[in-house]
Amino acid sequence: MGQGMDEQGMNDLLNGEPESGFQRLLGYALSRWEEGEAELTMAIDDRHLNRAGVVHGGVLVTLLDTVSGFSATYCPFPGRVRRVVTLSLSTSFLGQARTGTLVATGRLRGGGRKIIGIAAEIRHADTGALIATSEGMFKYRPGSENREGTEL
């Protein structure tokens, strides 16, 4: 499983699109991005932990939602992007993590021209333990339903 990327490597995957402020706040990185699939990594530190000392559920949901969106929005055309909005996200919390690195993977499952279904999961990079899963419905923003996307 991926161990994350340096800033230039992620910038290459994002094709010049800057990372978001929320991404900088949580410290996750896009480690793999291709048609219908994406992977994020995040090294766990104190900012991710809840009062019980485990990764907060909100952090896990953020990773699941984000990797799901990336899995549906790969655009191979330089200077162009695709975007989705989340319509629903059903999440199951199956394990806990306190240290190490989390790997979130999203896969496009199908759907129509504008509404699509995506499954995602988070595993611990060292142990392979399943931490959380999700199933979600997403809607392409105008212009993003086409593989060519829209201008950046």
C-alpha positions in Angstrom: 0.0 0.0 0.0 1.1 3.5 -0.7 3.0 5.5 2.0 2.0 9.0 0.7 3.8 11.3 -1.6 5.8 14.4 -1.4 4.2 17.7 -2.4 5.5 17.6 -6.0 4.2 14.1 -6.5 0.8 15.0 -5.3 0.8 18.2 -7.4 1.6 16.1 -10.4 -1.4 13.9 -9.7 -3.6 17.0 -9.3 -2.3 18.3 -12.6 -1.5 21.8 -11.2 -4.6 22.1 -9.0 -3.6 23.4 -5.6 -4.4 21.3 -2.5 -7.4 22.5 -0.4 -7.1 24.2 3.0 -8.9 21.3 4.6 -6.4 18.9 3.0 -3.6 20.9 4.5 -5.4 21.0 7.9 -5.7 17.2 8.1 -2.5 16.3 6.3 -3.8 13.7 3.9 -2.2 13.1 0.5 -3.5 11.8 -2.8 -1.2 8.8 -3.5 -2.9 7.2 -6.5 -5.5 8.5 -8.9 -6.7 6.8 -12.1 -9.9 6.3 -14.0 -12.6 5.0 -11.5 -10.2 4.7 -8.5 -8.2 6.8 -6.1 -6.1 6.3 -2.9 -5.3 8.8 -0.1 -2.8 8.3 2.7 -2.7 10.0 6.1 -0.1 9.7 8.8 -1.9 9.7 12.2 -0.9 12.4 14.7 -2.5 14.0 17.7 -4.7 16.4 15.7 -6.6 13.3 14.4 -7.4 11.7 17.8 -10.6 12.0 19.8 -10.8 12.1 23.7 -10.4 8.3 23.8 -7.0 8.5 21.9 -8.2 6.9 18.6 -8.8 8.5 15.2 -11.9 10.6 15.4 -14.9 9.3 13.3 -15.1 12.7 11.6 -11.6 12.3 10.2 -12.5 8.9 8.9 -15.7 10.2 7.2 -13.6 13.0 5.7 -11.2 10.5 4.2 -14.0 8.3 2.9 -15.9 11.2 1.3 -12.7 12.7 -0.2 -11.4 9.5 -1.7 -14.8 8.7 -3.1 -14.9 12.1 -4.8 -11.5 11.6 -6.3 -12.4 8.2 -7.6 -15.1 9.6 -9.8 -13.3 12.7 -11.0 -10.1 11.6 -12.7 -9.5 13.8 -15.7 -6.6 12.9 -18.1 -6.7 16.3 -19.9 -4.2 18.9 -18.7 -5.6 22.1 -17.3 -9.1 20.6 -16.9 -11.0 19.1 -13.9 -14.0 17.2 -12.9 -16.1 17.8 -9.8 -18.8 16.0 -7.8 -21.0 16.8 -4.8 -21.9 14.2 -2.2 -25.6 13.3 -2.1 -25.4 10.6 0.6 -22.7 8.7 2.4 -23.4 5.7 4.5 -20.5 4.8 6.8 -19.6 1.8 8.9 -16.9 2.0 11.6 -15.2 -1.4 11.9 -12.0 -0.8 13.8 -9.8 1.8 15.5 -6.4 3.2 14.9 -4.1 5.3 17.2 -0.8 5.5 15.3 0.7 4.7 11.9 -0.7 5.5 8.5 -4.2 5.1 7.1 -4.9 4.3 3.5 -8.3 5.2 2.0 -9.3 3.7 -1.3 -12.4 4.6 -3.4 -13.8 2.8 -6.4 -16.5 4.0 -8.8 -19.2 1.3 -8.8 -21.5 2.6 -11.5 -24.5 4.8 -12.1 -25.8 7.0 -14.8 -24.6 10.1 -16.6 -25.0 12.4 -13.6 -25.6 10.3 -10.5 -23.0 7.7 -9.5 -22.3 5.2 -6.8 -19.0 4.8 -5.0 -17.6 2.4 -2.4 -14.7 3.3 -0.2 -12.7 1.8 2.6 -9.9 2.7 5.0 -7.2 0.3 6.1 -4.3 0.6 8.5 -1.1 0.6 6.3 0.9 -1.6 8.6 -1.6 -4.2 9.7 -4.1 -4.2 6.8 -6.9 -3.9 9.4 -10.2 -2.6 8.0 -11.0 0.6 9.9 -14.1 1.9 8.1 -16.2 1.5 4.9 -18.7 3.6 3.0 -21.2 3.5 0.2 -22.2 6.9 -1.3 -24.1 8.5 -4.1 -22.5 11.5 -5.8 -23.6 13.9 -8.5 -21.4 15.4 -11.2 -21.3 19.1 -11.3 -22.2 20.7 -14.6 -19.6 19.8 -17.3 -18.0 17.2 -15.1 -20.2 14.3 -16.4 -17.9 14.3 -19.4 -14.5 12.8 -19.3 -13.0 16.0 -20.6 -14.3 18.0 -17.6 -14.1 21.7 -17.4 -11.4 24.3 -17.4 -9.3 24.6 -14.2 
